[in-house]
Amino acid sequence: MTELAPPPETPGRIVLERMKAFSGEDFGRVWDFYHPDSNFRSAFPDRAAYEDHAQLELSRTFRFLEWRVLFEESGTVGRVLLYNVFQRDDMVWEGIEGLELAPTEQGWRILATARLERARFPGTLETLSWGEFVRLTDGIFF
């Protein structure tokens, strides 16, 4: 297998584009941002089936209220910490999502993610490092 050079766009830009697609309920585009080897694609191997599932489960009951990139790095692997707040029905969740991305011929694609409730990190968001995020999530990525 040939190792791919990092794509010209940044991992953070890809994550922000995914968030825009999610907010616009463009679930097919959300699916496109995941790496073929990701657990997400293992769970949803068919793009149309994911679109149907997301439309049924998330449309009109789920919306992102805020999001911003806190940290990003790229090399042979991309890493992004994304602060986000979303609402599902009457529940509001505030937290940080850690995303690992891998380069593909189509650009950076999300390989694995983990979530951390905001309350589990008492510091300011700007001081959260990738290492601290991994420690607080016990390094469990999906």
Secondary structure in CASP SS format (residue, H / E / C, confidence):
PFRMAT SS
TARGET T0000
AUTHOR 0000-0000-0000
METHOD secondary structure of the structure
MODEL  1
M C 1.00
T C 1.00
E C 1.00
L C 1.00
A C 1.00
P C 1.00
P C 1.00
P C 1.00
E C 1.00
T C 1.00
P H 1.00
G H 1.00
R H 1.00
I H 1.00
V H 1.00
L H 1.00
E H 1.00
R H 1.00
M H 1.00
K H 1.00
A H 1.00
F H 1.00
S H 1.00
G C 1.00
E C 1.00
D C 1.00
F H 1.00
G H 1.00
R H 1.00
V H 1.00
W H 1.00
D H 1.00
F C 1.00
Y E 1.00
H C 1.00
P C 1.00
D C 1.00
S C 1.00
N H 1.00
F H 1.00
R H 1.00
S H 1.00
A H 1.00
F C 1.00
P C 1.00
D C 1.00
R H 1.00
A H 1.00
A H 1.00
Y H 1.00
E H 1.00
D H 1.00
H H 1.00
A H 1.00
Q H 1.00
L H 1.00
E H 1.00
L C 1.00
S C 1.00
R C 1.00
T C 1.00
F E 1.00
R E 1.00
F E 1.00
L E 1.00
E E 1.00
W E 1.00
R E 1.00
V E 1.00
L E 1.00
F E 1.00
E E 1.00
E E 1.00
S C 1.00
G C 1.00
T C 1.00
V C 1.00
G E 1.00
R E 1.00
V E 1.00
L E 1.00
L E 1.00
Y E 1.00
N E 1.00
V E 1.00
F E 1.00
Q E 1.00
R E 1.00
D C 1.00
D C 1.00
M E 1.00
V E 1.00
W E 1.00
E E 1.00
G E 1.00
I E 1.00
E E 1.00
G E 1.00
L E 1.00
E E 1.00
L E 1.00
A E 1.00
P E 1.00
T E 1.00
E C 1.00
Q C 1.00
G E 1.00
W E 1.00
R E 1.00
I E 1.00
L E 1.00
A E 1.00
T E 1.00
A E 1.00
R E 1.00
L E 1.00
E E 1.00
R H 1.00
A H 1.00
R H 1.00
F C 1.00
P C 1.00
G C 1.00
T C 1.00
L H 1.00
E H 1.00
T H 1.00
L C 1.00
S C 1.00
W H 1.00
G H 1.00
E H 1.00
F H 1.00
V H 1.00
R H 1.00
L H 1.00
T C 1.00
D C 1.00
G C 1.00
I C 1.00
F C 1.00
F C 1.00
END
